Amino acid sequence: MTAGCWLSTSLLDLAGGSESRRGATLLAGFGLLASVPTALAGAADWAELSGAERRIGAVHALGADTATFLFAGSLVARLRGRHRLGTKLAIAGNFVIAGAGFLGGHLALHRGTARRTSMAERN
């Protein structure tokens, strides 16, 4: 949900014109709200990793955190009437979250972390 809100923010910025500023601002905010439980779930998953998967997960988390800060800056800029700056920060945030998403997908699909059993299932 987080990445979808943020991608939609930039799509409105680039294609919607000034009429879509309110919608883009709302989507940026909703994406930030959704990032909190997403980060908590990711931290819980990361805590169970080891070795190379743990290192990849740390870089993934760093990228996701960076994107979150860029979108927080975007939201602040928008709320202060600086929509152009907000748009630039959102686009940068989308590039960063795309890279972080690639790493997350790599972990889940190619490194097999999506198929692991949780500690609760092992007990």
C-alpha positions as CSV (number, residue, x, y, z in Angstrom):
1,M,0.0,0.0,0.0
2,T,2.8,2.4,0.9
3,A,4.6,2.2,-2.5
4,G,1.2,2.4,-4.3
5,C,0.2,5.6,-2.5
6,W,3.6,7.1,-3.3
7,L,3.6,6.1,-6.9
8,S,0.1,7.5,-7.3
9,T,1.4,10.8,-5.6
10,S,4.0,11.2,-8.4
11,L,1.6,10.2,-11.1
12,L,-0.8,12.9,-10.0
13,D,2.0,15.4,-9.7
14,L,3.2,14.7,-13.3
15,A,-0.1,14.2,-15.1
16,G,-2.8,15.9,-13.0
17,G,-1.7,19.5,-13.0
18,S,-2.5,21.9,-10.2
19,E,-6.0,20.5,-9.8
20,S,-4.5,17.3,-8.4
21,R,-2.3,18.9,-5.7
22,R,-4.7,18.1,-2.9
23,G,-5.1,14.5,-3.9
24,A,-1.3,14.1,-4.3
25,T,-0.8,15.6,-0.8
26,L,-3.4,13.2,0.7
27,L,-1.7,10.2,-1.0
28,A,1.7,11.2,0.3
29,G,0.3,11.4,3.8
30,F,-1.5,8.0,3.5
31,G,1.7,6.4,2.3
32,L,3.5,7.8,5.3
33,L,0.8,6.4,7.6
34,A,1.0,3.0,5.9
35,S,4.8,3.0,6.2
36,V,4.7,2.6,10.0
37,P,3.1,-0.9,10.2
38,T,5.0,-1.9,7.1
39,A,8.3,-1.0,8.8
40,L,7.3,-2.8,12.0
41,A,6.5,-6.0,10.0
42,G,9.8,-5.6,8.1
43,A,11.8,-5.2,11.3
44,A,10.2,-8.4,12.7
45,D,11.1,-10.3,9.6
46,W,14.6,-8.9,9.5
47,A,15.2,-10.0,13.1
48,E,14.8,-13.6,12.0
49,L,17.3,-13.4,9.2
50,S,21.0,-14.1,9.3
51,G,24.1,-13.9,7.0
52,A,23.7,-12.5,3.5
53,E,19.9,-12.2,3.8
54,R,20.3,-10.1,7.0
55,R,22.7,-7.7,5.2
56,I,20.5,-7.4,2.1
57,G,17.5,-6.8,4.5
58,A,19.5,-4.0,6.2
59,V,20.2,-2.3,2.9
60,H,16.5,-2.7,1.9
61,A,15.5,-1.1,5.2
62,L,17.9,1.8,4.7
63,G,16.4,2.4,1.3
64,A,12.8,2.2,2.7
65,D,13.7,4.6,5.5
66,T,15.4,7.0,3.1
67,A,12.3,7.0,0.9
68,T,10.1,7.6,4.0
69,F,12.2,10.7,4.9
70,L,12.0,12.0,1.4
71,F,8.2,11.6,1.4
72,A,7.9,13.2,4.8
73,G,9.9,16.2,3.4
74,S,7.6,16.1,0.4
75,L,4.5,16.3,2.6
76,V,5.9,19.1,4.6
77,A,6.8,21.1,1.5
78,R,3.3,20.5,0.1
79,L,1.6,21.6,3.3
80,R,3.7,24.8,3.2
81,G,2.6,25.5,-0.4
82,R,5.9,24.5,-2.0
83,H,4.4,22.0,-4.4
84,R,7.3,22.0,-6.8
85,L,9.8,21.0,-4.1
86,G,7.2,18.4,-2.9
87,T,7.0,16.9,-6.3
88,K,10.8,16.7,-6.6
89,L,11.2,15.0,-3.2
90,A,8.4,12.6,-4.1
91,I,10.0,11.6,-7.4
92,A,13.3,11.0,-5.6
93,G,11.5,9.0,-3.0
94,N,9.9,6.8,-5.7
95,F,13.3,6.1,-7.2
96,V,14.7,5.1,-3.8
97,I,11.7,2.9,-2.9
98,A,11.9,1.2,-6.3
99,G,15.4,0.1,-5.5
100,A,14.4,-0.9,-2.0
101,G,11.5,-2.8,-3.4
102,F,13.8,-4.7,-5.8
103,L,15.9,-5.8,-2.9
104,G,12.8,-6.9,-0.9
105,G,11.6,-8.9,-3.9
106,H,15.1,-10.4,-4.3
107,L,15.0,-11.5,-0.6
108,A,11.6,-13.0,-0.8
109,L,11.6,-14.6,-4.2
110,H,15.3,-15.5,-4.9
111,R,16.8,-15.9,-1.5
112,G,13.7,-17.8,-0.2
113,T,12.9,-15.7,2.8
114,A,9.2,-15.7,1.9
115,R,9.2,-19.5,2.2
116,R,10.8,-19.7,5.7
117,T,8.8,-20.7,8.7
118,S,8.3,-18.4,11.6
119,M,9.5,-19.1,15.1
120,A,5.9,-19.6,16.2
121,E,5.4,-22.3,13.5
122,R,8.7,-24.1,14.6
123,N,7.6,-24.4,18.2
